[in-house]
Amino acid sequence: MRTNVPEKVWLGELSCDLTDETIDDCSHDVWDRTSFHEFRYHDSNDIRIFFQNLTTAYPNITKMYSIGQSVDGRQLYALEISNNLSIYLLTVEPEFKYIANMHGDEVTGRELILKLAEYLCNEYHAGNATIRYLVDHTRIHLLPSLNPDGFEKAFQFYKEFDMVIDAYGRENLHSVDLNRNFPRLNTIMYRNEIIGGKTHHLGYGKDTTNYVPEPEVQAYIEWVEEYPFVLSANMHDGDLVANYPFDDVRSFNGRPSYTMSPDDSLFLDILHEHIRNLTLLCLQDYDYLHTNCFDITLELDCIKFSSESGLEKEWVDNKDALIQYMYQIHMGVKGIIASTDDMPIKGAVVHVGGPGINHDVTSTKDGEYWRLLLPGTYTKTVSAEGYFSKGFVVEVVENSVTPLNFVLSRREVP
């Protein structure tokens, strides 16, 4: 049985006076399942009521919670969709997340996530085989807004002028761009690539002096440290593109290139100066360097705060892709790593051999691991402190996940 259930505030157990101070009335009725969601912009109060209605209508597969609060005290609402909510069995079900609206004026993803939540619930209840498989084999987490304060600022402008000027509401109420507020783990990675050392699963907060994350970023960091997310996407607007880790040149404009020896003092001076000039890390890069999660950024619309009249078309255009992307979490290899006395091994390193593969994953406190891989033949090595390593050759087939458990023998202490 899994025991790593995050100590978060489950909003179903809260009274009205513990939610947003901006909420005037907590009473609501259960909506008609087929028509509750409207293609319009939903404020923080709307999101709370919307998620509460979903959990009322579908209590067996939905749970509403908050990962923290914004600068202005607004809850960062999230919804978990799974057929295994109350008891976390050791079923090696991967955790997936969609998040949006970390730039307050980029709002398409915020509304797509709400519609997706309703769609998953309705289709599961209707017996849709595709959706039932997803919900029965995945723990899906949906966070429609990481920056509700910025959204409220932009939304008020939109309601008055039917448009939003560029970047108005982009930052949080401390005037900080949340997607440039993560600790500089990339500086450690690039330095270690040159002089030696780890290049992934890097410690948080060890790279910069006096680094204090914004409340929304701190809440996100705690969230991804508590849940073993495997796959994720972060929705933005302003272009039509998918950004992969380190694909955002604003985060790092290419790797440093030097011809001097690492022992050369001038080399170290240049390297340290180069590192000091780096910007703070983006969310997708932070996930990749600190956790097991592979995260991409989806730019959905060239207009950041487009008209509500276009939201339905955005849903139609993106629905199938959103579902298909979630399915990608069920590819590669997964399993449990335990000792010969049947104890789970936390932090075991799973290394996959192959051209261009240099990113390992680690096991959870319950010994679970997931490794996303394309079809092919791979060599896998599992190692853990105090245990003998073990290797296997594994065949990964298309549209399938291969179960592969490991049992490691303890090294005798001399």
Summary of the structure (lengths in Angstrom):
residues: 414
radius of gyration: 22.2
end to end distance: 33.5
largest distance: 74.9
contacts: 1286
relative contact order: 0.12
helix: 31%
strand: 22%
